[in-house]
Amino acid sequence: MSNISKVENEFVEQIIDMLQTMDSVVAKENQTAVELYKDNILFGKIENEKILLMDRIGIFSEVNKELVAQALKERRQHIYRDKLLVIMTKAYWLALEQTKANKSL
């Protein structure tokens, strides 16, 4: 990840590592963020050490910072990581719904 700082890069790597349990998640860097895709569906972004996930109406909203911090800090306490993964999986399904709805228009 070349356009982002070392600290941001470490944050992104930790999040991507956590997302491996979702299977087939790909991170693509652009000039302002790292975009998160699953099955070629954009469902999230990492920007300025914040995770932004797609909501029901197709807008990216920030994930609770405390939950993210706990998920990254408490590696042995999987409850925080699991909560974050549930939220991220939900964002993927919402993005998939949006994509299908847009194709049917």
C-alpha positions in Angstrom: 0.0 0.0 0.0 2.0 2.9 -1.3 -0.2 6.0 -0.9 -0.7 5.7 2.8 1.4 6.2 5.9 3.2 3.4 7.7 0.7 3.6 10.6 -2.3 3.5 8.2 -0.7 0.6 6.4 -0.3 -1.4 9.6 -4.0 -0.7 10.5 -5.1 -1.8 7.0 -3.0 -5.0 7.2 -4.6 -5.9 10.6 -8.1 -5.3 9.2 -7.4 -7.3 6.1 -5.9 -10.1 8.2 -9.1 -10.2 10.3 -11.3 -10.2 7.1 -9.7 -13.4 5.9 -12.4 -15.4 7.7 -14.9 -13.8 5.3 -13.1 -15.5 2.4 -12.2 -13.8 -0.9 -12.0 -10.3 0.5 -9.8 -8.1 -1.7 -8.3 -4.7 -0.8 -7.7 -2.2 -3.5 -5.9 1.1 -2.9 -7.0 4.3 -4.5 -5.8 7.9 -3.8 -8.0 8.5 -0.7 -8.8 5.1 0.7 -8.4 1.3 0.6 -11.6 -0.2 -0.8 -12.8 -3.6 0.4 -14.4 -6.0 -2.1 -15.9 -9.4 -1.8 -17.0 -11.1 -5.0 -16.3 -7.8 -6.9 -18.8 -6.0 -4.7 -17.5 -2.9 -2.9 -18.8 -3.1 0.7 -16.3 -1.0 2.7 -13.5 1.4 2.8 -10.6 2.1 5.2 -9.7 5.8 5.3 -7.6 7.7 7.9 -7.7 4.7 10.2 -11.4 4.5 10.1 -13.6 1.7 8.7 -16.5 2.8 6.6 -19.1 0.2 5.7 -22.1 0.4 3.3 -25.4 0.7 4.9 -28.9 -0.2 3.7 -29.2 2.8 1.5 -25.8 2.6 -0.1 -24.0 5.2 2.0 -20.7 4.5 3.8 -20.9 5.0 7.5 -18.1 4.8 10.1 -17.9 1.7 12.3 -17.7 2.5 16.0 -14.1 3.3 16.8 -14.1 1.7 20.2 -15.3 -1.6 18.7 -12.5 -1.5 16.1 -9.9 -0.7 18.7 -11.1 -3.5 21.0 -11.2 -6.0 18.1 -7.6 -5.2 17.2 -6.3 -5.0 20.8 -8.1 -8.0 22.3 -6.8 -10.7 19.9 -7.5 -13.4 22.5 -11.0 -12.2 23.3 -12.7 -13.0 20.1 -16.0 -11.4 21.0 -15.0 -8.0 19.7 -13.5 -9.4 16.5 -16.6 -11.5 16.0 -18.8 -8.4 16.5 -16.8 -6.5 13.9 -16.9 -9.4 11.5 -20.7 -9.6 11.8 -21.0 -5.9 11.0 -18.7 -6.2 8.0 -20.5 -9.3 6.7 -23.8 -7.5 7.0 -22.3 -4.6 5.0 -21.3 -7.0 2.3 -24.8 -8.4 2.0 -26.3 -4.9 1.9 -23.9 -3.9 -0.9 -24.8 -7.1 -2.7 -28.5 -6.2 -2.4 -27.8 -2.7 -3.7 -25.9 -4.1 -6.7 -28.7 -6.5 -7.6 -31.3 -3.7 -7.2 -29.3 -1.4 -9.5 -29.0 -4.1 -12.1 -32.7 -4.7 -12.2 -33.5 -1.0 -12.9 
